[in-house]
């Protein structure tokens, strides 16, 4: 009976520690997301102000035809990506606003020769 109590105590302690770690990661990600969201909203306001003043777009905003795109880093693994579409009346609507994996450059690898063909 004492051995069972010790094992269950250890399992409870490990579960509590894992829950604490997960909670800390969730809090950190949520805070990072809301910082990125605030920055994305600031860029959106800067875009509208630039259009109103007939000024250049903010740095980092890419225009392709009537589409504007920009992204704000959430953390090293995620980006908050925003796409705006301009209609014929010059009004912008948000087409997409969401988190996507950050683009990382994959190093170019040399082909690996596993075997040689006998001639």
Secondary structure as UniProt FT lines:
FT   HELIX           2..52
FT   TURN            53..54
FT   TURN            59..60
FT   STRAND          62..64
FT   TURN            65..66
FT   STRAND          67..75
FT   TURN            76..77
FT   STRAND          78..86
FT   TURN            88..89
FT   STRAND          92..101
//
